[in-house]
Amino acid sequence: MANGISPRLAAAAVVARIKPLNAAAAAVNDDETHSEAAMYGSGDPQAERLVDLSTPLNEDVSLQLLTEKDPDALKVVRHSAAHVMATAVLELFPETKLGHGPATDSGFFYDFYRPTPFTPEDLKLIEGRMAEVVARDQKFVREWEPREEGLARFKADNDFMKMHFIERFTKPGEEISLYRNGAFVDFCRGPHVPSTGRVKAVKLTNLAGAYWLGDEKNPQLQRIYGTAFFSKKELDEHFARLEEAAKRDHRVLGKQLDLFSIQELAGAGLIFWHPKGAMIRKIMEDWMREECIRRGYDMVYTPHVMRVNLWQTSGHEGFYAQNFFTKMELDDADYRLKPMNCPGHILIYKNSPKSYRDLPVRYAELGNVYRYERSGTMHGLLRVRGFTQDDAHIFCTPEQIEEEVAACIDFAQAVLKTFGFNDFKVELSTWDPKDRQSYAGSDEKWELAISSLENVLKRKGIPYKTIPGEAAFYGPKIDIKLVDVLGRLWQLSTVQFDFNLPARFELEYVGEDGERHQPVMVHRALFGSVERFFGVLIEHYAGAFPLWLAPVQVGLVPISERHLEYAQKVQQQLQKSGLRVELDSRNEKMNAKIRDFTMQKVPYVLIMGDKEAEANAVSVRTRGKGDQGSTPLDTFIATSVKLIEDKAIEL
């Protein structure tokens, strides 16, 4: 179809995006009357979707040909790369059984069942055979087969995973979708690139274990990961980014810079903040509390454990039970460690009568919460079992909701800017009306909540992507994902609309009409959690924090013992000005002391000898810039204090 438009476009096109224009049409062509929506959960057959370039068009459709510039095209290339890998594996190890092989945000993987473990040498063999499959330039051809014939064929080959997928995603009497390249055939909905020759830059990255269907009682599979790009240049750049990311790993830097630890004796996912990390945490929390108060919030504190009855009333006991720590049986009742702060804030609101004149009421808390994370999911500071949430809940009238949501977004943007993040992406998570049991509240309230959040984003001119089915059980949410220095997305800030909990707790306020009304509620967390935000800060700055955040801002190096007295006077003056200072008074060589401060990524190292002592000056070495020469001490102090006051990112 692309050749009819432009031969050049046809050569560049990877896949097509279509949407039927005829509302009565049930499919794109006669070959697609196989209830694809029922087979794969793809939803409305009239919905926009991706199809192969070879798909005939027998109906009126809106058509867009995707080239290498479109992110969706890259995912198609990666899915095709997974098929190329599976082809190579079966050619080299024909006893292997296939699981599934999806594209991911960073590449692709395929799950295999094979009694003999793969080795790193096997991965090299597989990668070499993949190059041969690519060189064959085999066409990806979509075929259809009666469901029962497909099941019988896979059963004869003992492909238990393919049988499971067919039984799960198709119904008796339907036809199943298969993709063939050469002799390789896979149960798959596609789409794919035109041929294996379009998978030009691919590399296998690692091997891991995965239980079939995620159940440890099932057979253990071997998962081979890889990635693919449109060109070798992009592939090389990707691995350069990974190398840089490894250098910035917050777990490694956390140990090197003595910021935090996770102690095996205490338990996984529980963070111990060391003095330097605790100093940064204090700065973060102090800033957040001051900003909350300045923006009209009241600070509150709530208990760490509360009765199960409370979580039953809130609905968390039903919707969120799998994320709780186990119950604690005490004298009077069963208790739970709190996984969130909202019910506690609700009880504070409910403790005294409220008038419309009191609203909005804004409660903020840097509260410790506890959530059960499975052992395989925890990751340093980024996924933990105990963390501190910069939580706030706003109780307001329906007429106030949009202004409060807008103010939360402004606050979130201020957080990102202050801590040095200039780019972010926004997602609006909505509910899935077909999955009614996963959500509380009426259809009308969901429509009102979603439209309120949409109105704010549109009014503020913020581009956003709608993510159906990702809302909290009590309402839709706006997620703000920051983009770090390596271009990685991090989910941190969230603003959520809640009409459910005020109803569950029978919250009220007396309106201007003298009648009782139910408020609506906004949940918002801007750091997300102090731990996760700190982990992202470490990686974003590679441990070289801005001056205002650095746990040690100035390192002092006397050239010899006779300069120690002057160095101590400098230390006193710097500390009097509010600077965090460390004096290295060891009987070590000057260069060794400078190197140690440099390894600790201290922003400024001041060196002091005879000349500096006589002139009441310091010789300044600036992180990343080296020797800056001699400067009067008063000038250095004034400059540093100004940078701290301005919360400057650069030195």
C-alpha positions as CSV (number, residue, x, y, z in Angstrom):
1,M,0.0,0.0,0.0
2,A,2.9,2.3,0.7
3,N,4.3,2.0,-2.9
4,G,1.1,3.6,-4.2
5,I,1.9,6.7,-2.2
6,S,5.6,7.1,-2.6
7,P,8.4,4.5,-3.3
8,R,10.7,6.5,-0.9
9,L,8.1,6.4,1.8
10,A,7.6,2.7,1.2
11,A,11.3,2.0,1.7
12,A,11.3,4.0,4.9
13,A,8.0,2.8,6.4
14,V,8.1,0.2,9.2
15,V,4.5,-0.3,10.0
16,A,1.1,1.4,9.5
17,R,-1.3,3.0,12.0
18,I,-5.0,2.8,10.9
19,K,-8.5,3.5,12.2
20,P,-11.6,2.4,10.2
21,L,-13.7,5.4,9.2
22,N,-16.9,3.4,8.6
23,A,-18.5,3.0,12.0
24,A,-20.4,-0.1,10.7
25,A,-17.2,-1.8,9.6
26,A,-16.1,-4.7,11.8
27,A,-12.7,-5.2,10.3
28,V,-10.1,-3.8,7.9
29,N,-10.3,-6.7,5.4
30,D,-11.8,-10.1,4.9
31,D,-8.8,-11.8,6.5
32,E,-9.3,-9.9,9.8
33,T,-12.8,-11.2,10.6
34,H,-11.4,-13.4,13.3
35,S,-12.5,-11.6,16.4
36,E,-9.1,-10.2,17.2
37,A,-10.5,-8.2,20.0
38,A,-11.7,-11.3,21.7
39,M,-8.4,-13.2,21.0
40,Y,-6.1,-10.6,22.4
41,G,-8.1,-8.2,24.5
42,S,-7.4,-5.5,21.9
43,G,-10.8,-3.8,22.5
44,D,-13.0,-2.1,20.0
45,P,-12.3,-3.2,16.4
46,Q,-12.8,0.4,15.4
47,A,-10.0,1.6,17.6
48,E,-6.8,2.9,16.2
49,R,-4.1,0.2,15.9
50,L,-0.9,-0.9,14.2
51,V,-0.9,-3.3,11.2
52,D,1.6,-4.8,8.9
53,L,2.5,-2.9,5.7
54,S,1.2,-5.9,3.7
55,T,-2.3,-5.6,5.2
56,P,-4.9,-5.2,2.4
57,L,-7.2,-2.2,2.8
58,N,-10.8,-3.1,1.8
59,E,-12.5,-0.4,3.9
60,D,-12.1,3.3,4.3
61,V,-9.5,4.0,7.0
62,S,-7.4,6.8,8.2
63,L,-3.9,5.8,7.5
64,Q,-0.5,6.8,8.8
65,L,2.8,5.1,7.7
66,L,5.3,5.0,10.5
67,T,9.0,5.5,9.9
68,E,12.0,5.3,12.1
69,K,11.0,8.6,13.7
70,D,8.0,7.1,15.5
71,P,8.5,5.4,18.9
72,D,5.8,2.9,18.0
73,A,7.8,1.8,15.0
74,L,10.8,1.0,17.2
75,K,8.7,-1.3,19.4
76,V,7.6,-3.2,16.3
77,V,11.3,-3.6,15.3
78,R,12.0,-4.9,18.8
79,H,9.1,-7.4,18.7
80,S,10.4,-8.6,15.3
81,A,13.9,-8.9,16.8
82,A,12.4,-11.2,19.5
83,H,11.1,-13.5,16.7
84,V,14.5,-13.4,15.1
85,M,16.0,-14.5,18.4
86,A,13.5,-17.3,18.8
87,T,14.2,-18.5,15.3
88,A,17.9,-18.6,16.1
89,V,17.3,-20.5,19.4
90,L,15.2,-23.2,17.8
91,E,17.7,-23.7,15.0
92,L,20.5,-24.1,17.5
93,F,18.6,-25.8,20.3
94,P,15.5,-27.5,18.7
95,E,14.5,-29.1,22.1
96,T,13.6,-25.6,23.4
97,K,10.0,-24.7,24.0
98,L,8.8,-21.1,23.5
99,G,7.0,-18.8,26.0
100,H,6.3,-15.2,24.9
101,G,8.6,-12.5,23.5
102,P,7.3,-9.0,23.8
103,A,8.9,-5.7,23.1
104,T,9.7,-3.5,26.1
105,D,10.6,0.2,26.6
106,S,14.3,-0.7,26.4
107,G,14.4,-3.7,24.1
108,F,12.8,-7.1,24.1
109,F,12.9,-10.5,25.8
110,Y,11.8,-14.1,25.1
111,D,11.0,-16.8,27.7
112,F,12.3,-20.3,26.9
113,Y,11.9,-23.6,28.6
114,R,15.0,-25.8,28.2
115,P,16.2,-28.4,30.8
116,T,19.8,-27.4,30.1
117,P,20.7,-23.9,31.2
118,F,21.9,-21.4,28.6
119,T,25.4,-20.1,29.1
120,P,27.1,-16.8,28.1
121,E,28.8,-18.8,25.3
122,D,25.3,-19.9,24.1
123,L,24.2,-16.2,23.9
124,K,27.2,-15.5,21.6
125,L,26.1,-18.4,19.4
126,I,22.5,-17.2,19.3
127,E,23.6,-13.7,18.4
128,G,25.7,-15.0,15.6
129,R,22.8,-17.1,14.2
130,M,20.5,-14.1,14.5
131,A,22.8,-12.2,12.1
132,E,22.3,-15.1,9.7
133,V,18.5,-14.9,10.0
134,V,18.7,-11.2,9.4
135,A,20.9,-11.7,6.3
136,R,18.3,-14.2,4.9
137,D,15.8,-11.3,4.8
138,Q,12.9,-13.6,5.3
139,K,9.5,-12.1,5.0
140,F,7.2,-11.9,8.0
141,V,4.0,-13.4,6.8
142,R,0.7,-13.5,8.8
143,E,-1.2,-16.7,8.5
144,W,-4.5,-18.0,10.0
145,E,-5.3,-21.4,11.3
146,P,-8.3,-23.0,13.0
147,R,-7.9,-22.9,16.7
148,E,-8.2,-26.7,17.2
149,E,-5.6,-27.4,14.5
150,G,-3.2,-25.0,16.2
151,L,-3.8,-26.5,19.6
152,A,-3.3,-30.0,18.3
153,R,0.0,-29.1,16.5
154,F,1.5,-27.3,19.6
155,K,0.3,-30.2,21.8
156,A,2.1,-32.7,19.5
157,D,5.3,-30.7,20.0
158,N,4.7,-30.4,23.8
159,D,4.6,-26.6,23.5
160,F,2.7,-26.2,26.8
161,M,3.2,-22.4,26.9
162,K,1.8,-21.8,23.4
163,M,-1.2,-24.0,24.2
164,H,-1.8,-21.9,27.3
165,F,-1.8,-18.7,25.3
166,I,-4.1,-20.0,22.7
167,E,-6.6,-21.3,25.3
168,R,-6.4,-18.0,27.2
169,F,-6.7,-15.6,24.3
170,T,-9.0,-17.4,21.8
171,K,-12.3,-19.1,21.9
172,P,-13.5,-22.5,20.4
173,G,-14.3,-22.1,16.7
174,E,-12.1,-19.1,16.1
175,E,-9.0,-18.9,14.0
176,I,-5.7,-18.0,15.5
177,S,-3.1,-15.5,14.2
178,L,0.4,-16.9,13.4
179,Y,3.5,-15.2,12.0
180,R,5.9,-17.1,9.8
181,N,9.5,-16.2,8.8
182,G,11.1,-19.1,6.9
183,A,10.5,-22.3,8.8
184,F,9.8,-20.5,12.1
185,V,6.1,-20.1,13.1
186,D,4.8,-18.4,16.2
187,F,1.4,-17.7,17.7
188,C,1.4,-13.9,17.6
189,R,-0.9,-11.0,16.9
190,G,1.9,-8.8,15.4
191,P,2.4,-6.5,13.7
192,H,5.9,-7.0,12.4
193,V,8.4,-5.3,10.1
194,P,8.2,-6.5,6.5
195,S,11.2,-8.9,6.8
196,T,14.0,-10.0,9.1
197,G,16.4,-7.9,7.1
198,R,14.8,-4.8,8.7
199,V,16.2,-5.9,12.1
200,K,19.6,-4.2,11.4
201,A,21.1,-3.4,14.8
202,V,20.4,-5.9,17.6
203,K,22.3,-7.2,20.6
204,L,21.6,-9.7,23.3
205,T,22.2,-8.3,26.8
206,N,21.7,-10.8,29.6
207,L,20.1,-14.0,30.8
208,A,17.7,-14.3,33.8
209,G,15.3,-16.8,35.3
210,A,11.6,-16.5,35.4
211,Y,8.9,-18.8,36.7
212,W,6.2,-19.8,34.2
213,L,3.2,-17.5,34.9
214,G,5.2,-15.9,37.7
215,D,4.4,-18.9,40.0
216,E,7.4,-20.5,41.8
217,K,5.5,-23.8,41.8
218,N,5.7,-23.8,37.9
219,P,8.7,-24.8,35.8
220,Q,11.5,-22.2,35.7
221,L,12.0,-20.6,32.4
222,Q,15.1,-18.9,31.0
223,R,14.6,-15.3,29.8
224,I,17.0,-13.9,27.3
225,Y,17.0,-10.1,27.1
226,G,18.1,-8.0,24.1
227,T,17.7,-4.7,22.5
228,A,17.4,-3.4,18.9
229,F,17.6,-0.1,17.2
230,F,17.3,1.2,13.7
231,S,21.0,1.7,13.3
232,K,24.3,0.6,14.8
233,K,25.0,4.2,15.8
234,E,21.8,4.3,17.9
235,L,22.7,0.9,19.4
236,D,26.2,2.1,20.3
237,E,24.7,5.3,21.9
238,H,22.4,3.1,23.9
239,F,25.2,1.1,25.4
240,A,27.2,4.2,26.1
241,R,24.1,5.5,28.1
242,L,24.0,2.2,29.9
243,E,27.7,2.5,30.8
244,E,27.1,6.0,32.1
245,A,24.0,4.9,34.0
246,A,26.1,2.1,35.7
247,K,28.5,4.8,36.9
248,R,25.6,6.7,38.3
249,D,24.0,3.7,40.1
250,H,22.7,5.1,43.3
251,R,23.4,1.8,45.1
252,V,27.1,2.0,44.2
253,L,27.4,5.8,44.9
254,G,25.5,5.4,48.1
255,K,28.2,3.2,49.4
256,Q,31.1,5.1,48.0
257,L,29.8,8.4,49.4
258,D,28.6,6.8,52.6
259,L,25.0,8.1,52.2
260,F,22.8,5.1,53.1
261,S,22.8,1.3,53.5
262,I,20.4,-1.6,53.6
263,Q,21.3,-4.0,56.5
264,E,20.7,-7.7,56.0
265,L,20.4,-8.2,59.8
266,A,17.5,-5.7,59.8
267,G,15.7,-6.8,56.7
268,A,15.4,-6.1,52.9
269,G,13.9,-2.9,51.7
270,L,14.6,-1.0,54.9
271,I,16.9,2.1,54.6
272,F,19.5,3.2,57.0
273,W,20.3,6.9,56.4
274,H,24.0,7.6,57.3
275,P,25.0,11.1,58.5
276,K,25.7,12.5,55.0
277,G,22.6,11.1,53.5
278,A,20.6,12.2,56.5
279,M,21.9,15.7,56.0
280,I,20.6,15.8,52.4
281,R,17.3,14.3,53.6
282,K,17.0,17.0,56.2
283,I,17.5,19.7,53.6
284,M,14.9,18.1,51.3
285,E,12.3,17.8,54.1
286,D,13.0,21.3,55.5
287,W,12.5,22.8,52.0
288,M,9.3,20.8,51.5
289,R,7.8,21.7,54.9
290,E,8.6,25.4,54.4
291,E,7.0,25.3,51.0
292,C,3.9,23.5,52.3
293,I,3.4,26.1,55.0
294,R,4.0,29.0,52.5
295,R,1.4,27.5,50.2
296,G,-1.3,27.2,52.8
297,Y,-0.9,23.7,54.2
298,D,-1.1,22.6,57.8
299,M,1.5,20.1,58.9
300,V,0.2,17.0,60.7
301,Y,1.5,13.7,62.1
302,T,-0.4,10.4,62.2
303,P,0.4,7.0,63.9
304,H,2.4,4.3,62.1
305,V,-0.1,1.5,63.1
306,M,-3.9,1.7,63.0
307,R,-6.7,-0.8,63.5
308,V,-7.8,-3.0,60.7
309,N,-11.3,-1.5,61.0
310,L,-9.9,1.8,59.7
311,W,-8.6,0.1,56.5
312,Q,-11.9,-1.8,56.1
313,T,-13.7,1.5,56.1
314,S,-11.3,3.1,53.7
315,G,-11.5,0.1,51.3
316,H,-7.8,-0.6,51.4
317,E,-8.4,-3.9,53.2
318,G,-10.3,-5.1,50.1
319,F,-8.5,-3.3,47.2
320,Y,-5.0,-3.1,48.6
321,A,-4.6,-6.1,50.9
322,Q,-1.8,-7.7,49.0
323,N,0.4,-4.7,49.7
324,F,-0.1,-4.6,53.4
325,F,2.3,-6.1,56.0
326,T,0.6,-8.9,57.9
327,K,-1.8,-8.1,60.7
328,M,-0.6,-7.6,64.3
329,E,-2.9,-9.0,66.9
330,L,-2.9,-6.7,70.0
331,D,-5.0,-6.6,73.1
332,D,-8.1,-4.9,71.7
333,A,-8.0,-5.6,68.0
334,D,-5.9,-6.4,64.9
335,Y,-3.7,-3.6,63.6
336,R,-1.9,-2.9,60.3
337,L,1.3,-0.9,59.6
338,K,0.0,2.0,57.5
339,P,0.8,1.8,53.8
340,M,-0.4,5.4,53.2
341,N,-1.4,8.4,55.2
342,C,-4.8,9.4,53.8
343,P,-7.1,7.7,56.3
344,G,-5.2,9.3,59.1
345,H,-5.7,12.8,57.6
346,I,-9.3,12.0,57.1
347,L,-9.8,11.3,60.8
348,I,-8.2,14.6,61.6
349,Y,-10.6,16.4,59.3
350,K,-13.5,14.5,60.7
351,N,-12.5,15.3,64.3
352,S,-14.2,18.7,64.2
353,P,-17.1,20.3,62.3
354,K,-16.2,22.2,59.1
355,S,-17.9,25.0,57.3
356,Y,-17.6,26.0,53.7
357,R,-15.6,29.0,55.0
358,D,-13.0,26.5,56.3
359,L,-12.4,24.9,52.9
360,P,-10.1,24.1,51.4
361,V,-8.4,22.3,54.3
362,R,-4.9,21.2,53.3
363,Y,-3.0,18.6,55.5
364,A,0.6,17.7,54.8
365,E,2.8,15.1,56.4
366,L,6.2,13.6,55.8
367,G,4.9,10.3,57.0
368,N,6.6,6.9,57.3
369,V,4.6,4.2,55.5
370,Y,5.2,0.4,55.0
371,R,4.3,-1.7,52.0
372,Y,5.0,-5.3,51.3
373,E,7.2,-5.7,48.2
374,R,8.2,-9.1,47.0
375,S,11.9,-9.8,47.4
376,G,12.5,-9.9,43.7
377,T,11.1,-6.5,43.1
378,M,13.1,-4.4,45.6
379,H,15.8,-2.1,44.2
380,G,18.0,0.1,46.4
381,L,16.2,3.3,47.3
382,L,13.8,3.0,44.3
383,R,11.7,0.1,45.5
384,V,11.6,-0.4,49.3
385,R,9.3,-1.7,52.0
386,G,9.6,1.3,54.4
387,F,9.6,4.8,53.1
388,T,8.7,8.4,53.8
389,Q,5.9,9.9,51.7
390,D,5.6,13.6,51.3
391,D,1.9,13.2,51.5
392,A,-0.8,15.8,51.4
393,H,-4.6,15.7,51.3
394,I,-6.8,18.6,50.3
395,F,-10.5,18.6,51.3
396,C,-12.5,21.1,49.3
397,T,-15.8,21.8,47.6
398,P,-16.5,20.5,44.1
399,E,-16.3,24.1,42.9
400,Q,-12.7,24.4,44.3
401,I,-11.4,21.1,43.0
402,E,-9.9,22.4,39.7
403,E,-8.1,25.3,41.3
404,E,-6.6,23.0,43.9
405,V,-5.4,20.5,41.3
406,A,-3.9,23.3,39.3
407,A,-2.1,24.5,42.5
408,C,-0.7,21.0,43.1
409,I,0.6,20.9,39.6
410,D,2.3,24.3,40.1
411,F,3.8,22.9,43.3
412,A,5.1,19.8,41.5
413,Q,6.7,21.9,38.8
414,A,8.4,24.0,41.5
415,V,9.8,20.9,43.1
416,L,11.3,19.7,39.9
417,K,12.8,23.0,39.0
418,T,14.2,23.6,42.4
419,F,16.0,20.3,42.4
420,G,17.3,20.7,38.9
421,F,14.9,18.9,36.6
422,N,13.8,20.9,33.7
423,D,11.9,18.4,31.6
424,F,9.0,16.2,32.5
425,K,6.2,14.1,30.9
426,V,2.6,13.9,32.1
427,E,0.2,11.0,32.1
428,L,-3.5,11.0,33.0
429,S,-4.5,7.6,34.4
430,T,-8.1,6.8,34.0
431,W,-10.3,3.8,34.9
432,D,-11.4,0.8,32.8
433,P,-15.2,0.8,33.0
434,K,-15.1,-2.9,31.8
435,D,-13.2,-3.8,35.0
436,R,-15.9,-2.5,37.3
437,Q,-14.9,-4.6,40.3
438,S,-11.5,-2.9,40.5
439,Y,-12.9,0.6,41.1
440,A,-15.2,2.2,43.7
441,G,-17.8,4.9,42.9
442,S,-20.4,5.6,40.3
443,D,-19.9,6.1,36.6
444,E,-21.0,9.7,36.9
445,K,-18.5,10.4,39.6
446,W,-15.7,8.9,37.5
447,E,-16.7,11.0,34.5
448,L,-16.7,14.2,36.7
449,A,-13.3,13.3,38.2
450,I,-11.6,12.6,34.9
451,S,-13.1,15.6,33.2
452,S,-11.9,17.8,36.1
453,L,-8.3,16.6,35.7
454,E,-8.5,17.0,31.9
455,N,-9.8,20.5,32.2
456,V,-6.8,21.5,34.4
457,L,-4.2,20.0,32.1
458,K,-5.8,21.6,29.0
459,R,-6.2,25.0,30.7
460,K,-2.5,25.0,31.7
461,G,-1.5,23.9,28.2
462,I,0.3,20.8,29.5
463,P,0.6,18.0,26.9
464,Y,-0.4,14.6,28.4
465,K,-1.0,11.0,27.5
466,T,-4.1,9.2,28.7
467,I,-3.4,5.8,30.2
468,P,-6.7,3.8,30.6
469,G,-7.0,1.3,33.4
470,E,-4.1,2.8,35.6
471,A,-6.2,4.9,38.0
472,A,-6.3,4.3,41.7
473,F,-9.3,2.4,42.9
474,Y,-10.7,5.6,44.4
475,G,-10.2,8.0,41.5
476,P,-8.1,9.1,38.4
477,K,-4.7,10.6,38.8
478,I,-2.1,12.8,37.1
479,D,1.4,11.4,37.1
480,I,4.3,13.7,36.5
481,K,7.4,11.8,35.3
482,L,10.7,13.7,35.4
483,V,13.4,13.3,32.8
484,D,16.9,13.0,34.2
485,V,20.2,14.0,32.7
486,L,20.4,10.6,30.8
487,G,16.9,11.1,29.4
488,R,15.3,8.4,31.7
489,L,11.8,8.8,32.9
490,W,11.1,8.5,36.7
491,Q,7.6,8.3,38.2
492,L,7.6,10.6,41.3
493,S,4.9,13.3,41.6
494,T,1.3,12.3,41.5
495,V,-2.0,14.3,41.9
496,Q,-5.1,12.2,42.5
497,F,-8.8,13.0,42.6
498,D,-10.8,11.1,45.2
499,F,-14.6,11.2,45.6
500,N,-14.7,7.8,47.2
501,L,-13.0,8.1,50.6
502,P,-15.1,11.2,51.6
503,A,-18.2,9.1,51.0
504,R,-16.8,6.1,52.9
505,F,-16.0,8.1,55.9
506,E,-19.1,10.3,55.6
507,L,-17.2,13.5,55.6
508,E,-19.2,16.7,55.7
509,Y,-19.1,20.5,55.7
510,V,-21.9,22.9,56.2
511,G,-22.5,24.8,53.0
512,E,-23.5,28.4,52.4
513,D,-27.1,27.2,52.2
514,G,-26.9,25.8,55.8
515,E,-27.1,22.2,54.5
516,R,-24.6,19.5,55.0
517,H,-22.5,18.6,51.9
518,Q,-19.8,16.1,51.1
519,P,-16.4,17.4,50.2
520,V,-14.1,16.1,47.5
521,M,-10.5,15.2,48.1
522,V,-7.2,15.6,46.4
523,H,-4.2,13.3,47.2
524,R,-0.8,14.6,46.2
525,A,2.8,13.5,46.7
526,L,5.5,15.5,45.0
527,F,8.7,13.8,45.9
528,G,6.7,10.6,45.6
529,S,8.8,9.3,48.4
530,V,11.9,10.8,50.0
531,E,13.8,7.6,49.4
532,R,12.9,7.3,45.7
533,F,13.5,11.0,45.0
534,F,16.9,10.8,46.8
535,G,17.8,7.8,44.7
536,V,17.0,9.7,41.5
537,L,18.9,12.8,42.7
538,I,22.0,10.6,43.3
539,E,21.8,9.2,39.8
540,H,20.9,12.5,38.1
541,Y,23.9,14.3,39.6
542,A,26.2,11.2,39.7
543,G,26.6,12.0,43.5
544,A,27.9,15.5,42.7
545,F,25.1,17.4,44.4
546,P,24.5,21.1,43.9
547,L,26.1,23.3,46.6
548,W,22.9,23.8,48.6
549,L,22.3,20.1,48.8
550,A,25.9,18.8,49.3
551,P,26.3,17.2,52.7
552,V,29.8,18.7,52.9
553,Q,30.1,21.9,51.0
554,V,33.7,22.8,51.6
555,G,36.7,20.7,52.3
556,L,39.7,22.4,54.0
557,V,43.3,21.3,53.3
558,P,46.1,22.9,55.3
559,I,49.4,22.4,53.4
560,S,51.3,21.5,56.5
561,E,50.8,21.3,60.3
562,R,51.9,24.9,60.8
563,H,48.9,26.0,58.6
564,L,46.4,24.1,60.8
565,E,45.7,27.0,63.1
566,Y,44.7,29.3,60.2
567,A,42.6,26.4,58.7
568,Q,40.7,26.2,62.0
569,K,40.0,29.9,61.9
570,V,38.7,29.6,58.3
571,Q,36.5,26.7,59.4
572,Q,35.0,28.7,62.2
573,Q,34.2,31.6,59.8
574,L,32.7,29.3,57.2
575,Q,30.5,27.5,59.8
576,K,29.4,30.9,61.2
577,S,28.1,31.7,57.8
578,G,26.1,28.5,57.6
579,L,28.4,26.5,55.4
580,R,29.0,22.8,56.1
581,V,32.7,22.3,56.4
582,E,35.1,19.4,56.9
583,L,38.7,20.0,57.9
584,D,41.3,17.4,57.0
585,S,43.9,17.7,59.8
586,R,45.6,14.4,59.2
587,N,49.3,14.2,58.8
588,E,49.0,13.3,55.1
589,K,50.3,14.9,52.0
590,M,48.3,17.7,50.5
591,N,47.6,15.9,47.3
592,A,46.2,12.9,49.1
593,K,43.8,15.1,51.1
594,I,42.7,16.9,47.9
595,R,42.1,13.5,46.2
596,D,40.0,12.3,49.1
597,F,37.7,15.3,49.0
598,T,37.5,15.0,45.2
599,M,36.5,11.3,45.5
600,Q,33.8,12.5,47.9
601,K,32.6,15.0,45.3
602,V,32.9,17.9,47.7
603,P,32.0,21.1,45.7
604,Y,34.8,23.3,47.0
605,V,38.3,22.4,48.3
606,L,40.2,25.2,50.0
607,I,43.9,25.0,50.3
608,M,45.8,27.1,52.8
609,G,49.5,27.9,53.1
610,D,51.7,30.8,54.1
611,K,50.4,33.2,51.4
612,E,46.8,32.5,52.2
613,A,47.3,32.9,55.9
614,E,49.1,36.2,55.4
615,A,46.4,37.6,53.0
616,N,43.4,36.1,54.9
617,A,42.6,34.3,51.6
618,V,42.1,30.7,50.4
619,S,43.2,28.9,47.2
620,V,40.0,27.5,45.7
621,R,39.6,24.2,43.8
622,T,36.1,23.9,42.3
623,R,34.5,20.6,41.6
624,G,34.7,19.9,37.8
625,K,36.7,23.1,37.1
626,G,39.9,22.5,39.0
627,D,42.2,25.2,40.5
628,Q,40.6,28.7,40.5
629,G,43.5,30.5,42.2
630,S,43.6,32.6,45.4
631,T,40.5,34.4,46.6
632,P,39.9,36.6,49.7
633,L,38.0,34.6,52.3
634,D,35.2,37.1,52.6
635,T,34.7,37.0,48.8
636,F,34.5,33.2,48.8
637,I,32.0,33.2,51.7
638,A,29.8,35.8,50.0
639,T,29.8,34.0,46.7
640,S,29.0,30.6,48.3
641,V,26.2,31.9,50.5
642,K,24.6,33.6,47.4
643,L,24.7,30.3,45.5
644,I,23.1,28.5,48.4
645,E,20.4,31.1,48.8
646,D,19.6,30.9,45.1
647,K,19.7,27.1,45.2
648,A,21.9,27.3,42.2
649,I,22.5,24.0,40.3
650,E,25.9,25.0,38.8
651,L,29.0,26.2,40.8
